[in-house]
Amino acid sequence: MSVHEEFDAWAEAGKDRGMEQRHWHTAKHALARMPVETGETVLDLGCGSGYSLRALRETAGVGRAYGLDGSPEMARNARSYTDDSSVGYLVGDFGDLPFPDDSLDHVFSMEAFYYAANPDETLREIERVLRPGGTFYCAVNYYEESETTHEWEENLDIEMTRWNREEYRQAFREAGLYVAQQDTISDRDVDIPPAEEFPTDDWETREAMVDRYRTWGTLLTVGVAP
C-alpha cells in the first residue's frame, strides 16, 4: 500500500483526529520554539488534520500558512476544520514542493518526514523554498535510537526512513542547511502506570514505556537556510 492510500484510509476513518491528540503532547513544545514573527509564511509538511497551523495562527500571528499532505483525504479533512482564509491546504509530493525559491519563512514537520520517498531530495527542496535565515523544524518519533518505535514500519507496511541523530544532522548539512539545534522532547503528558500494572495491552514492561516517552520521545532537528 502506498503512503497516500494508507493515510487516505486513516482520514476516512477519522483517525486524523487521533493522530492530532497523540502528536500534540510534544508538537506543542516544538512549535513554541519556532522563531515565527507576525506576518511570516509557514509550511506544515505532512500536515494531517492541520492542527499545527491552526495553533500557529492563534499564538504566533502567522501571515500565510500552507499545509501540504500526500493524502487527498487528509488535506480535505484539514480544510473542513477551519474557515480561516489565511490557511490553505494542498496535496503534493514532498520531493517537489509547489513553491518558488526563497518564498517561505519557516517549514514545520511533525511525524511525517520519514515517509518521504527520497528524504535527501525533500531536504534539498526545503532548502530551496526557504528564505535566507528561514528555519526547518523537523520532529519525529520514529528514529534509530528510539528502539520501541522500530516495529511501526512492519505494522504500517509502507516504506519509512529510520535515521539516527547523526544521520539527520549530516543529511541537513548535505542539503545546505545549517544545523542550529538537535535534542529530544520527552512526552510528559502520557501517564506511565506503576510497574505492578504491567504488562498492559500495549507494553510488556514499564521500562520500555519509560524509554519511549521519557528517555527518547520526539527527536527535533532544526535547520537554518543560509
N, C-alpha and C positions, 0 to 999 in steps of 0.2 A: 504493500500500500504506500502511496506517495504521502509526503508531508501534508500537502493541502487536503487530500482526501481524508486523512486521519483527523485533521482539525476541523474540516467541514462537518464530519460526523459528531465531533465533540460539541461544536456550536449548535448544531441542530438539536442535540440532546440537552442543551442548556448547561453544559459543563464549563462554558467560558466564565460564568459567574463563580463557580467553584475554584477555578484557576486563580481568579482575581483574589478571592479570600485567602488562598494558600500563599500566594506570592506577596500580598500586601504587607505581611509581617516584616519582611526585610526590604521590600521595594521602597517603602516609605522612607527608610533611612538612607538609601542610595539617592532617592530623589531630593531629599533635604540637603544633600551635599553638593548638588549641581549648582554652579555659579550662574544661574539664569537671571537675567535682568529684564525689567519691564520692556515689552515690545519685541523681544527676540523671537526667533523662529526655531522650533524644535521638531525633530522627527522621532517618533517611537517606532523602532524596528521590531516587528513581530508584536503588534500592539494588542492582540487578543481582544478583550472586551473594551479596551480604550481607557481603562481606569487611570493610568499614569498621566495621560494628557488632561483628563478632567481635573486631576489633582494639581497639576502644574498651572492650569488656567486659574484655579481658585486661589492658590497660595503664592505663585510667583509672577502673575501678571504676564504670562507668555502672550506674545502678539499673535503669531500664526502657528498653529500646531497641526502636524500631519501624523497620522497613524498608518503604517504600511504593514500588511499581512499577506502571506501567501494563500490564505484561506478566504475565498469569497464570502463564506458564511460568517466567519469571524468578523470581517470588515462590515458586513451587513448588520450584524448584531450591534457592533460598536456604534454605528451611525444611529441606531434606534435608541441608544441610551443617552443621547444628548441632543439638544436643539441649539447648541452653541454654533453660530455661523463661522466662528474663527477656527473651528476644529474640522478637519477633513480626513476621511479615511479612504485609503487606496488599496487595491490588490496589485501586488507586484513581486518581482524577483529580487532577493537580497543581493544578487550579483550584478544587477542592472538598475540602479536607483533612478527613478524618473525625476531627477532634479538637476539643474545646471551646476557647473563648477562654482565653488565658493558661495553657495546660496543658503546654507544652514548655519545657525549658531551652535546648536547642540544636537547630538543624537543620543538617545537612550535605548537600551535593550535589556529586558528582563526575561530570563528563561526562554530565550529564542535563538540566540546567536549560534548555538551548537547544531541547529537544524539547517544552517546554510549549506547548500550543496558544495560550495567552494569557499570556505571561510577566509582564505587569504585574499581571494578576489573581492569578497564582501568588505574586508578591511580597506582595500585599495579604493573601493567605491566610496566608503565613508570618508576617507582622507580627501578624496576628490571634491565631495559636495560640501565639506566643512570650510567655513571661512577661516583665515589665519587666526589662531588663538581659540578656535572652536573646540569643543570637547566631545568625546565619546565615552559615555558611562555604560560599561558592559557588565551586567550582573548575571551570574549563572550559578545554579546549584549542582549541575552535572559537570564534574571535573575530576581529574585523576586522584587528587588527594582525598576527596570525599568518597570513600570506598563503598559506603552503603547506597550510593546512587547508581553504581555501575550496572545494576540489573535493569535500569529503566529502558535501555535500548532493546533488551530482549522482550520486555513487556509490551513495548510500543511497536516493535517490528518495523522500524524505519531507521535509516542511517542517521547517526549522530556523531559529532566530533567530540572526543574526550581529550582535551589538552590538560597539562599540568600548569601550575602557576608560571613557571619559567617559559613554557611554550607560548602562553598568552602574551607575556612581555616581549618575547622575541618576535612573534608574529606582528604585534603592534608596531615595533620598531622597523621591521622589514617593509611594512606598508607606508612608512613615512610619518608615523605618529609618535610623538614623544610620550613616554610612559610617566605620567605625573604621580600616579598613586596605584597601589595594589594592596588590598587587605581583605579579610573575611568579615562578614557581618553575621554574627550569631543570631539565631531566632529565639528571642526571649519571650515571645508571646505564646509559644506552644508549651503546654504543661507536660512535664515529664513525671509519670507516676513513680511511686517508691518501688524499690527492687522486688518486693514480695508480690507485686501485681503482675510481674512478667512470667511467662510470655503473654503477649497480647495478640490481637488479630493481626497486627502489623509488625510487631517487633518481638524477636526472640529474647533479647536481653536489654536491660536498661542502659548498659554501656554502649550498645550500638545506637540507641536513640540519642544519647548524650553526644556521641560522636557526630551524628548527622546534624543535630540542631544547635548544639552549643560549641563544639570544637571547631567545626568547619562552617556550617551554614552556607551563606551565599558568598561566592568569590566576586569581588568587584575590582575590575581593572579599568583605569581611567587613562585615556589617550588624549593628547592635545595636538591639534594640527599646527604645523609650522607657519 
